[in-house]
Amino acid sequence: MFAVVYRWRLRPGGEEQFRDGWERVTRAIHAGCGSYGSRLHRAADGTWVAYACWPDAATRERCVFDEHDGERLMSESVVERFPELTLELVSDLLVEPTAS
């Protein structure tokens, strides 16, 4: 598995717009490019962090990130974008929670 970590600082008040855009983009990429999806987090320092998982780096490279309305929503909400971090999976002990 291959993962990419993204991090942004958002404009105050732009959080919901960003989240909406991120969800739209993530769904489109999952449907159109074969990604495994993504998770979005808010960090203690106020930045927002997402990581997207892919079968491998080549699958991500083949993905054509078409201009999407969600990208516009996201970009309007971002004050600062940090460099991407790419990760190759070495060991996976993450356990999905079970429904109770």
C-alpha positions in Angstrom: 0.0 0.0 0.0 1.1 3.6 -0.8 -0.1 6.6 1.2 0.1 10.4 0.8 -0.2 12.8 3.7 -1.5 16.3 3.1 -1.6 19.3 5.5 -3.2 22.7 5.3 -3.8 25.8 7.4 -7.3 27.0 6.8 -8.9 30.4 6.6 -11.0 31.0 9.8 -14.6 30.2 9.0 -13.7 28.1 6.0 -13.7 24.7 7.8 -17.1 23.4 6.6 -16.5 24.6 3.0 -13.1 22.8 3.1 -14.5 19.6 4.5 -17.3 19.6 1.8 -14.7 20.1 -0.9 -12.4 17.5 0.5 -15.3 14.9 0.7 -16.3 15.6 -2.9 -12.7 15.3 -4.2 -12.1 12.1 -2.2 -15.3 10.4 -3.5 -14.4 11.4 -7.1 -10.9 10.1 -6.8 -12.0 6.9 -5.2 -14.6 6.3 -7.9 -12.5 7.3 -10.9 -8.9 6.4 -9.9 -9.1 3.4 -7.6 -7.8 5.0 -4.5 -8.7 3.3 -1.2 -10.1 6.6 0.1 -8.8 9.1 2.6 -9.2 10.3 6.2 -9.3 13.9 7.3 -8.1 15.1 10.8 -7.7 18.4 12.6 -4.4 18.6 14.4 -3.8 20.1 17.8 -1.8 22.9 16.2 -4.8 24.0 14.2 -3.7 22.5 10.8 -5.8 20.0 8.9 -4.3 16.7 7.9 -5.5 14.1 5.5 -4.0 10.9 4.3 -5.0 9.0 1.2 -4.3 5.3 0.6 -3.6 3.8 -2.8 -2.8 0.2 -3.9 0.6 1.5 -5.1 2.4 4.7 -6.3 1.8 3.8 -9.9 -2.0 3.8 -9.4 -1.8 7.3 -8.0 0.5 8.5 -10.7 -2.0 7.3 -13.4 -4.8 9.2 -11.7 -5.9 12.3 -13.6 -6.9 14.9 -11.0 -9.5 16.6 -13.2 -10.6 20.1 -12.1 -13.4 19.4 -9.7 -15.8 21.8 -7.9 -14.6 20.3 -4.6 -11.0 21.4 -5.4 -12.3 25.0 -5.8 -14.1 24.8 -2.5 -10.9 23.5 -0.8 -8.6 26.0 -2.4 -10.8 28.9 -1.4 -10.5 27.8 2.3 -6.8 27.3 2.4 -4.4 29.9 3.7 -1.3 27.7 3.6 -0.6 24.4 1.9 2.3 22.3 3.2 4.4 19.9 1.0 3.0 16.4 0.5 4.6 13.4 2.2 4.6 10.1 0.5 4.7 6.8 2.4 5.4 3.2 1.5 3.7 0.8 4.0 6.2 -1.3 5.9 3.9 -2.9 8.6 0.2 -2.5 9.2 -1.3 -3.1 12.6 -4.3 -0.7 12.2 -7.5 -2.4 13.2 -10.9 -1.1 12.0 -13.3 -0.6 14.8 -16.2 -3.0 14.9 -19.8 -1.8 15.2 -21.3 -2.3 18.7 
